Amino acid sequence: MKPPVENSTAPGGAGHVSAYLIFIALLIAAWVLWSGMFKPLLLGLGALSCALAALIAIRMGYFDTSVFALRFNLRVIAFWGWLLKEIVKSSLEVARVVLSRNLQLSTRVIEIDASQLSPVDQVLLGNSITLTPGTLTLDAHEGKLLVHALTPEGAAALEAGEMMRRVAAIHED
């Protein structure tokens, strides 16, 4: 096994062990929820596959830098609540547009500069945009997100920067 990378962003000590344990717990929870099988043999094979995946992640150095650190705080829960509200609002707007008698779409492709966000936060922003009905992240390159919006209102909301502000606020110190 290779020695851990020494840098200021690497988690150390108990934080390192807790990151391993959280990662394994998330793998097991995902496996149990997605498989829906509770027979002893299948649970044992699932535990074995989760342990193998965790071992591979450790050998790959997955926990040696903070880029992949599991950063979970109360702001994440608040963001999820806000995002859920936005998904519902956008779903209703898309349904209204699609079900209207005269379907007049005015799609736009916009570019959002997210270079001030960390790579993980850029991915979170792109995925949040894609989760919101009526918008789709087409490309992410060098801190810029190319986004397709079904309506001008959806594009304007993204250009206003509220979603980016909320993503950036998750990990503020």
The 8 nearest C-alpha neighbors of each residue, nearest first, counted from 0:
[[1, 58, 2, 57, 3, 59, 60, 54],
 [0, 2, 3, 58, 60, 4, 59, 57],
 [3, 1, 4, 0, 5, 60, 63, 58],
 [4, 2, 5, 63, 1, 60, 9, 62],
 [5, 3, 63, 6, 2, 9, 64, 60],
 [4, 6, 3, 9, 7, 63, 8, 2],
 [7, 5, 8, 9, 4, 64, 63, 10],
 [6, 8, 9, 5, 10, 64, 65, 4],
 [7, 9, 65, 6, 64, 10, 63, 66],
 [10, 8, 64, 63, 65, 6, 7, 11],
 [11, 9, 15, 14, 8, 65, 63, 64],
 [10, 12, 15, 14, 9, 13, 16, 63],
 [11, 13, 14, 15, 16, 10, 17, 9],
 [12, 14, 16, 15, 17, 11, 18, 10],
 [15, 13, 17, 12, 16, 11, 10, 18],
 [14, 16, 11, 18, 13, 10, 12, 17],
 [17, 15, 19, 13, 18, 14, 20, 12],
 [16, 18, 20, 14, 19, 15, 21, 13],
 [17, 19, 15, 21, 16, 20, 22, 14],
 [20, 18, 16, 22, 17, 21, 23, 15],
 [19, 21, 17, 23, 22, 18, 24, 16],
 [22, 20, 24, 18, 23, 19, 17, 25],
 [21, 23, 19, 25, 20, 24, 18, 26],
 [22, 24, 26, 20, 25, 21, 27, 19],
 [25, 23, 21, 27, 26, 22, 28, 20],
 [26, 24, 28, 22, 23, 27, 29, 21],
 [27, 25, 23, 29, 24, 28, 49, 30],
 [26, 28, 30, 24, 29, 25, 31, 23],
 [27, 29, 25, 31, 30, 26, 32, 24],
 [30, 28, 26, 32, 27, 31, 33, 25],
 [29, 31, 27, 33, 28, 32, 34, 26],
 [30, 32, 28, 34, 29, 33, 35, 27],
 [33, 31, 29, 30, 35, 34, 28, 27],
 [34, 32, 30, 31, 35, 29, 28, 36],
 [35, 33, 36, 31, 32, 30, 29, 37],
 [34, 36, 32, 33, 31, 37, 30, 38],
 [37, 35, 34, 38, 41, 31, 42, 32],
 [36, 38, 42, 39, 35, 41, 31, 34],
 [37, 39, 41, 40, 36, 42, 43, 35],
 [40, 38, 42, 41, 43, 37, 44, 36],
 [41, 39, 43, 42, 38, 44, 37, 45],
 [40, 42, 44, 43, 38, 39, 45, 36],
 [43, 41, 45, 39, 44, 40, 38, 37],
 [42, 44, 46, 40, 41, 45, 39, 47],
 [45, 43, 47, 41, 46, 42, 48, 40],
 [44, 46, 42, 48, 43, 47, 41, 49],
 [47, 45, 43, 49, 44, 48, 50, 42],
 [46, 48, 44, 50, 45, 49, 51, 43],
 [47, 49, 51, 45, 50, 46, 52, 44],
 [50, 48, 52, 46, 51, 47, 26, 53],
 [51, 49, 53, 47, 48, 52, 46, 54],
 [52, 50, 48, 54, 53, 49, 47, 55],
 [51, 53, 49, 55, 54, 50, 48, 56],
 [54, 52, 56, 50, 51, 55, 49, 57],
 [55, 53, 51, 57, 56, 52, 50, 58],
 [54, 56, 58, 52, 53, 57, 59, 51],
 [57, 55, 53, 59, 61, 54, 58, 52],
 [56, 58, 54, 60, 59, 55, 61, 53],
 [57, 59, 55, 60, 56, 54, 0, 1],
 [60, 58, 56, 57, 61, 55, 62, 54],
 [59, 61, 57, 63, 58, 62, 56, 3],
 [60, 62, 56, 59, 63, 57, 67, 64],
 [61, 63, 60, 64, 57, 67, 68, 65],
 [64, 62, 60, 9, 61, 4, 3, 65],
 [65, 63, 9, 66, 62, 8, 67, 10],
 [64, 66, 68, 67, 8, 9, 10, 63],
 [67, 65, 64, 68, 119, 118, 8, 117],
 [66, 68, 65, 69, 64, 62, 61, 119],
 [69, 67, 65, 66, 70, 62, 64, 18],
 [68, 70, 71, 67, 18, 22, 21, 65],
 [71, 69, 68, 72, 170, 67, 75, 65],
 [70, 72, 69, 75, 73, 74, 76, 169],
 [71, 73, 74, 75, 70, 76, 169, 170],
 [72, 74, 76, 75, 77, 71, 169, 78],
 [73, 75, 77, 169, 72, 76, 78, 168],
 [76, 74, 78, 73, 77, 72, 169, 79],
 [75, 77, 79, 73, 78, 74, 80, 72],
 [76, 78, 74, 80, 75, 79, 81, 73],
 [79, 77, 75, 81, 76, 80, 82, 74],
 [80, 78, 82, 76, 81, 77, 83, 75],
 [81, 79, 77, 83, 78, 82, 76, 84],
 [80, 82, 78, 84, 79, 83, 77, 85],
 [83, 81, 79, 85, 84, 80, 78, 86],
 [82, 84, 86, 80, 85, 81, 79, 87],
 [83, 85, 81, 87, 82, 86, 88, 80],
 [86, 84, 82, 88, 83, 87, 89, 81],
 [87, 85, 131, 83, 89, 84, 88, 90],
 [86, 88, 90, 84, 85, 89, 83, 91],
 [89, 87, 85, 91, 90, 86, 84, 92],
 [88, 90, 92, 86, 91, 132, 87, 85],
 [91, 89, 87, 93, 92, 88, 132, 86],
 [90, 92, 94, 88, 89, 93, 95, 87],
 [91, 93, 89, 95, 94, 90, 96, 88],
 [94, 92, 96, 90, 95, 91, 97, 89],
 [95, 93, 91, 97, 92, 96, 98, 90],
 [94, 96, 92, 98, 93, 97, 99, 91],
 [97, 95, 93, 99, 94, 98, 92, 102],
 [96, 98, 94, 95, 99, 93, 102, 100],
 [97, 99, 95, 96, 94, 100, 102, 93],
 [98, 100, 96, 101, 97, 102, 95, 94],
 [101, 99, 102, 98, 97, 96, 103, 95],
 [102, 100, 99, 103, 98, 96, 97, 104],
 [103, 101, 99, 100, 104, 97, 96, 98],
 [104, 102, 101, 105, 96, 99, 97, 100],
 [105, 103, 106, 102, 150, 149, 96, 97],
 [104, 106, 150, 151, 103, 149, 107, 148],
 [107, 105, 149, 150, 148, 104, 151, 108],
 [106, 108, 148, 147, 109, 105, 149, 151],
 [107, 109, 147, 146, 148, 145, 110, 106],
 [110, 108, 146, 145, 107, 147, 111, 154],
 [111, 109, 145, 144, 146, 143, 112, 108],
 [110, 112, 144, 143, 113, 145, 109, 158],
 [113, 111, 143, 114, 142, 144, 110, 115],
 [112, 114, 142, 115, 143, 116, 111, 121],
 [113, 115, 142, 116, 112, 143, 141, 117],
 [114, 116, 113, 117, 142, 112, 167, 121],
 [117, 115, 114, 113, 120, 121, 118, 167],
 [116, 118, 120, 119, 121, 115, 114, 66],
 [119, 117, 121, 120, 122, 116, 66, 142],
 [120, 118, 122, 121, 117, 123, 66, 67],
 [119, 121, 123, 117, 122, 118, 116, 124],
 [122, 120, 118, 124, 123, 119, 116, 125],
 [121, 123, 125, 119, 120, 124, 126, 118],
 [122, 124, 120, 126, 121, 125, 127, 119],
 [123, 125, 121, 127, 122, 126, 120, 128],
 [126, 124, 122, 128, 127, 123, 136, 121],
 [125, 127, 129, 123, 128, 124, 122, 130],
 [128, 126, 130, 124, 129, 125, 123, 131],
 [129, 127, 125, 131, 126, 130, 134, 135],
 [128, 130, 135, 126, 131, 127, 136, 134],
 [131, 129, 127, 128, 126, 132, 86, 135],
 [130, 132, 86, 128, 129, 134, 127, 89],
 [133, 131, 89, 90, 134, 130, 86, 93],
 [132, 134, 149, 148, 93, 131, 89, 135],
 [135, 133, 148, 147, 132, 129, 131, 128],
 [134, 136, 129, 147, 146, 137, 128, 148],
 [135, 137, 146, 129, 125, 138, 145, 128],
 [138, 136, 145, 146, 135, 147, 139, 144],
 [139, 137, 145, 144, 136, 140, 146, 143],
 [138, 140, 144, 143, 145, 142, 141, 137],
 [139, 141, 143, 142, 138, 144, 145, 114],
 [142, 140, 143, 139, 114, 144, 113, 112],
 [141, 143, 114, 113, 140, 112, 144, 139],
 [142, 144, 112, 140, 113, 111, 141, 139],
 [145, 143, 139, 111, 110, 138, 146, 112],
 [144, 146, 110, 138, 137, 109, 136, 139],
 [145, 147, 136, 109, 137, 108, 135, 144],
 [148, 146, 108, 135, 134, 107, 136, 109],
 [149, 147, 134, 107, 154, 150, 106, 133],
 [150, 148, 106, 133, 134, 105, 107, 147],
 [149, 151, 153, 152, 106, 105, 148, 154],
 [152, 150, 154, 153, 155, 105, 106, 107],
 [153, 151, 155, 150, 154, 156, 148, 149],
 [152, 154, 156, 150, 151, 155, 148, 157],
 [155, 153, 151, 157, 148, 152, 156, 158],
 [154, 156, 158, 152, 157, 153, 151, 159],
 [157, 155, 159, 153, 154, 158, 152, 160],
 [158, 156, 154, 159, 155, 160, 153, 162],
 [157, 159, 155, 160, 156, 154, 111, 109],
 [158, 160, 156, 157, 161, 155, 162, 154],
 [161, 159, 163, 158, 157, 162, 164, 156],
 [160, 162, 164, 163, 159, 165, 157, 156],
 [163, 161, 165, 164, 160, 166, 157, 124],
 [164, 162, 166, 160, 165, 161, 167, 124],
 [165, 163, 161, 167, 162, 166, 160, 168],
 [164, 166, 168, 162, 163, 167, 161, 169],
 [167, 165, 163, 168, 169, 164, 162, 124],
 [166, 168, 164, 165, 169, 163, 170, 116],
 [169, 167, 165, 171, 166, 170, 164, 74],
 [170, 168, 74, 166, 167, 171, 75, 165],
 [169, 171, 168, 167, 172, 166, 70, 74],
 [172, 170, 168, 169, 167, 74, 166, 165],
 [171, 170, 168, 169, 167, 74, 72, 70]]
